[in-house]
């Protein structure tokens, strides 16, 4: 199955991939060559650190290439789901008890970043919201217990 990803998320991951390939990979190759020039590799901490960093970079490059090649990139601004919550929706919810509002965009697993309000489609919050309509109430199981929220608005922002 192809994993969904927003256009913005795919662009961000491609930018990271380009940075890794064009800047970080050449820099680490140069650092390894420089460490090799210092002689005995067995006791050369700089060489071992550079090799470890190279391994991390190559692993991340493979991961990003794989994820991007199998992604189903969706242009959220072209979705026309009305006030129904589907992948890509930006949803504002209000806690029934406290009236505190939170705003999330439902995105692919790899592009999720809670600090930016981007929640993974596989997360409990997203699963509770998918398929609901603006004005609906939802129960979301949180570590502190089940919380009730009202869906204040559903938007599709590119």
N, C-alpha and C positions, 0 to 999 in steps of 0.2 A: 504494500500500500504506500502511495506517495504521501509524505507528510505535508500538511498545509503550512504556508509561510506567507507573510505579507510582503508586498513589493518593497516597502521600506526596510523590513528585516533582511530581505535578500540583498539589498544594496549595502546595508551595514556589514553583512558577513562577507560580501565580495570585496569591500574596502579593506577589511581585516586580512583577507586572503592575499590581496595585492601587496599590502604592507609586509606581510610575512615573507612573500616570495621575492619582492624587489628590494627590501631594506634589511629585514632581520636575518634572512637566510645568508645573503652575501656577507653581512657583518660577522656572523658566527663562523663562517668558513674562514674569513680573514683572521679571526681570533684564534682558531684552531691552528692555522698555519704559523701564526706568531708564537703560540705556545710550543709548537713542535720545534721551532728554531732554538728554543731555550735548552734543548738537550733531553736528558733522561725523562721519559714519559711516565715511568712508574711513580715517581715522587713529585710529579708536576701537577699541583692542585689547579692551576689555571687551565691546563689542558683538560683535566677531568671535568671541571665545571663547564667548560665550553662544549665538551661532547654531550654532557647531560642537557644543556640548553638546546643543542642541535637536535637531540632526540625529541625534546618537547615540541620544538618548532615544526619538525617534520611530521610528528603525530597530529598536531593541530591542523597543518595543511591538509593532510589526508582526511581528517574528520570534516573540515569545511568543504573540501571538494566533494566528498561523498554526500554530505547533507544537501549541498546545493544541487548536485546532479539528480537527486531523488526528490527534490522539493516540488510541490505543486504551488507555484507562486500565484497569489491571488491579489488583484488590485482592488483594495477595499473600497475605494471611491466609486467603483463601477457596480458594487453590489446594490441590489434593490430589494432588501428584505423588509422594508418599512420599519415598524416598531418591534419586530421580532429579533431576538438575540441569536445571532449565528456567528461563525468564525469571523474575526476581523472587527466585530462591533466594539464601539466604545460605549461602555455602560456606566451610568451614574446610579449608585445605589445609596439608600439611606437606612441607617440602623433604626428599626421601629422604636426601640427604647430610648435612644439618645439623640435621634435625628441627625447624627453625624453622617456626613456624606463622603463617599469614596468613589473614585472614578478609575475604571480599568479598561484597557483594551485587551481583547482576547486574541492571542497570537500563537504562533507555532512554538513548540517546546524549546527549540534551540535559540529563539530570539527573546524569550521571556526575561524580564528584568523588573522585579517588583518595585525597585526604587524609582523606575520611570513609569510605573503604573501599567506595565506590560505583563499580563498573566498568561501562563501556558494553558492551552486548550485542554490539557490533561489534568489541570489542577482541580481540586474540589470546588472552588469558587466558580470557575468557568463551567464545570459540569453541571452545577446547580442552576446557572443562568441560561445555558444553551436551550433554545426552544421556547423560552418564556417571552412575554410581551411587556412593553412599557406599561406600568401601572400594576403589574402582578407583584405578589409577595413571594419571597423564597426563603427557605430555611437552609442555612449553610452551617455545616458541621465544622467548628473551629476547635483548636486545642483547648480553649477555655469553655467549650460547650457549644450547643447549637444556638445560633443567632438568627433573628428574623430581620429581613431587609425588604424594603419596597424598591422596585425598579423605577427610578425617577425619569431617566431618559435613555434612549438607545439611538446612537448616531453611527454613521459610516463615514469616517474621515480618512482621506487618503494618506 
